[in-house]
Amino acid sequence: MADHRTEFLKASWVNVITNVLKIVVEGGLGLAFGSLALVADAAHSVADLLASAVVLIWGRLSFEGPDENHPHGHERVEPLTALFVGGMLVLLGLQLLVDAWQTIQSSPESHYSIYLVAALAFAFADRYFCYWYTKRVNREVQSPGLSALVADSRNDLYTTGAAVVGVAGMAGGFPILDPIAGGLVSLLVIHQGIEVARENVDYLIDSAAPEHVREELREEIRTHEDVHGVHDFTVYHAGTVYEVEFHAEVSADHSFIEAHDIETDLRNTLLSRDDVGDVHIHLDPAGMGEWKDADEKRVSSSAN
C-alpha cells in the first residue's frame, strides 16, 4: 500500500506539472498570434490543472488507514475526487460547445505562424506522455482518481487535435474549421465526463457488486469444507472496494473454538482478494430452523 501511495503521488504530480507547462506554452503563443484554438485548448488545461490538483490533495487521503474519526478508512475519498473530475469535464465540454458556437458566429482575426505548429507539437507530446505514464501507473494502483485523469488526458489529445484543425484552417484560409472541430470534440468531452461521474456515483452510494463478482465470492464461501450453505448474502461497494455480508450454514456439533476458526478462515480467504475491504459473517448452526440454502434434516441425519 505504501508503494501504491508513492506511485499515486508521482502520477498526480506529473499531471499537475505537465498541465502547467501546456498552459504556459499554448496559452502564451495562442495569445501572441490570436489563435482561439490554442487559447481554448490552454483554457481546457486550466480546468485539467484544477482537477489534477484536487486528485493530488484529496486522493492521497484514500491511502490513509482507519482512524478515530474514520473507523472504516478513507475509501470513499477517491471516488469523490473522481466524481469532481467528471463534473469538471462536463462543465468544460459545455463551455467549449458554447465557445465554438460563438466563434462560428463571429469573425476573429488571427495570424498563422510556424510557432503555432511548434506549440501544438509540444502540447501533443506533453499530453501523450501524461496519458501514457498515468495509465501505466494505474495498472498497478487501480485508482479511480487516476482513471479519471487518464480519461482527461486522452480527451486532451482530441481537443489538441481540434486545435490542429483550427491552425490548419488558418494556414489554408478556412478558419471556420476551428470552431466546427472544437464543437464536435466538446461533445466527446461531455460524454466522457458523464461516464466518469456515473461510475464513481456507484462507488459512493453503496451500489451492489456486479453479478459475476457476487457469484465468485459466493463460490469461494461454499467451497469451505465446513460450510453447507450460504444465505442473506450481500456484496456492495464501500468506496472502491467491496463489503461482504452473509450467513454461513454450519453443523451444530462444532465447539466455540472450531466455530471461531471457521469464521476466521472465511474472513481471511475473502480479504485476501484485492477488491474486498471488509467482511461480516454470521454462523447459523443446524437445528435452529434458520437455514435457507442447505437441507438441515439431511445434514443432521448424516451426522447421526
N, C-alpha and C positions, 0 to 999 in steps of 0.2 A: 504493500500500500504506500510505503514511503517513496519507492521508486516511481509509482504512478503519479504521486503528488508532484515530484520533481519534473517529470516529463510534461505533466499538465501545465505547470508554471512556465516551462520553456516554450511550449507551443503557444500559450497565451501571450507571452512577451513577443514572440515572433509576429503574431497577428497585430499587436499594438505598433511595433516598430515599423513593419512593412506598410501599414496604413498611413503612418505619419510621413514616410518617405514618398509614398504615392501622392498624397495631398500636396506636399511641397512642390514636387516636380511638375505634376499635371496641372495643378491649380495655378502655379506661377506662370507657366508657359501658355496656358489657356487664356489667362487674363491679358498677358502681354500681346497675344495675336488675335484676341477677340473670338476664340473658338468656344462656342457654347457647349459643344460636345465634350471637350476636355474639362471645362468648368463644371458641367453637370456630373461627369464621372468622378471628379475630385470631390464634389459635394456628396456624392454617394459614399465615398470613402470616409467622410466625416462621420456619417451615421455608422459605418463599419467600425470606426475607431471607438466610438462610444460603446457599441455592442461588445467589442473585444475587451475594452476596459472593464465593463460590467462583469463579463465572464471571468476575467482575471481576479477581480476583487471578491465577487460573490462565490464563484465556482470553487475556489480553493477551500471554502468552508466545508464543502461536502466531504473532504478528506479528513475532517476532524472527527474523532470518535465521540461516543456519548459523553455528556457531562450532566451536571446537576440540573440545568435548565432545559437540556435536550436529551432525555434519557434514551431515546431511540436513534441518536446520532443526528446527522445533518443531510440525510439522503435526499430530502426534497429541495435543497437549496439549488442544486444544479439544474433540475427541470425548470425551476423558477427563472433562472438566468436564461436558459434556452428559450423559454416562453417569451421573455423580454426581447430576445434577439428576433424571434419570429414576428412579434408585433412591430418591431422596428423595420423589418423587411417589408411588411405590408404597407406601413405608412410611407416608407421610402418609395415603393413601387407606385403608390397613388400619386405622390408628389411628382415623380418622373413622368407619369402619364399626363398630368396637368401641364407640366413644363413643355412636354412635346407638343401638346395641342396649342398652347400659347405661341410656341415658336413657329408652328406651321402658319399661324395667322399673322405673324409679323415678318419683317424683312431685316434681320440682323446683319450688321456689317462685320465681315471677318476677312482675314488675310492669310492665305496659305503660306506655310513655311516648312522647310525640312526639319526644323526644330520640333514641330508638332508631331512628325513621324517618330522622331527620337523619343519624345515624351511617351507616345503610345507604346513603343517597343519596351521602354523601361517599365511602363505600367503592366504590360503583359508578363514580363519576366518577374516582376515583383509579386503579382497575384498568383502566378503559377507556382512559384517557389512556396508561397504561403499555403496554397491549397495542397500541394504535394507533401510538405512537411507536416502540416496539421493532420492530414488524413493518415499518414504513416504512423504518427504518434498515437492516434486514436484507435488504431487497430488493436493496440495493447491496452490502452487506458479505458476505452469504451465510455467516454464522457458525453452526455447529451449536450453540454455546453460547447465542447469542441466539435461535435457533429453539426451543430448549428453554424459554427464558424466555418466549417468545411463547405457547407451549402452556401454560405455567404461569399466565400472566396470563389467558388465556382460561378456564382452569379456575377461576380466582379469581372470575370473573363468575358461573359456575354455582354455586359454593359460597356466594357472597353472595346469589344468588337463593334458595338453600335457606334462608338466614338470613331473607330476606324472608317466606318461607312460615311460618317459625317465629314471627316477630314478628306476622304477620297472625293466626296461631293464638292467640297470647297476647291480641291485641285482641278476637278473636271468641269466646274461651273454649274453643279447641281446641288446647291446647299440644302434643298428640301429633303434630300435623302437622310440628313442628320436627324431631324425630329421624327420622321416616319420610323426609322430603325429604333430610335430611342423609345417610342411608344410601344412597339412590339416587345422589346426587352422588358419594359416595365411590367407587362402582363406576366412574364415569366417570374419576375421578382416577387410579385404579389402571390402567385401560385405557390412558390417555394416557401414564402413566409407563412402562408396558411397551413401548409403541410408540417412545417417545424412546430408551429403553435399547437396544432391538433395532436400531434404525437406526445408532446410534453404535458398537455392538459390531462391525458390519460394517466400519466405518472403522478399527477398532483391530486387527482380525485379518487385514488384507490380503485381504479377500474380492474376488472377481472383479468387474469392472465389469459393468453391465447389457449385454445383448446388443446393444442399439441403439447404445450408446456404442462398443463394440468394432468394430461394423461401420462406424461413421462414421470412426473412426481408421484402420482398415484401408484404407478407400476413399481417404482423404487420402494415405496412403503410396503406394498403387498408381497414383494419378494423376500421380506424378512421372515425367517423361519417360524417366528412366534406370533406373527400377525395372521389372523384368519379372515379379516375383512376390514374395510375402511368405510366410515360414513361421516356425515356432516363435514365434508371435505371442501375447503375453500382456499383458493390461491389468488392473491390480489397484489397490485402494485403498492409498494411503500417507497415512494421515490423511484429510483431507477432499478431497485431490486424487488423481489417478491417476498411476501409474508405468507406463511403456510399455516393453516389451522385444520385439525382433523381429530376424529375419534378413532383409535385403533382397537379392534376387537381381538382380545387375547383370552387364553384359557384362565379359569379361575384358580387353578392349583399353583400359581406362581407365588413365591414369597415376596415380601416387600422389596427385598434387595434385588431379586430377579426382575420384578416389575420396573424398578428404578433403572436397571441395566438395559432393559428393552427400550425404555423411553430414551435413555442416553444414546443408545446405538442409532435409533431412528433419527434423533435430532442431529447427531454428528454426520450421519450419511447425507441428510439433506443440506446441511450447512456447508458441506464440502463443495457444493456447487457454487460457482461464482455469482449466479443470478439469484441466490436465496439469501435474504438478510436476516430473517428470524423465523422460528418455528414454535408453534404452540400445540402440544399434544395432550389428549385426554385418553387414558386407558379405560376401556369398558370390558370388565371380566364377564365370562359366560355365566348365565344363570340369573342375571339382573333384569332380563327382558328388554335390554337396550340395543341389542344387536340388530342391524338393518341390512348388512351386506352378506354375512355368512349364516349358516344354519346352526343355531345353538344346540338343538336337540342332537343333530348328527355328531357335533364335536364332543358333546357331553357323553354320549353313549360310547364313542370310540375311546374316550379317556377312561371309562369304566371297564 
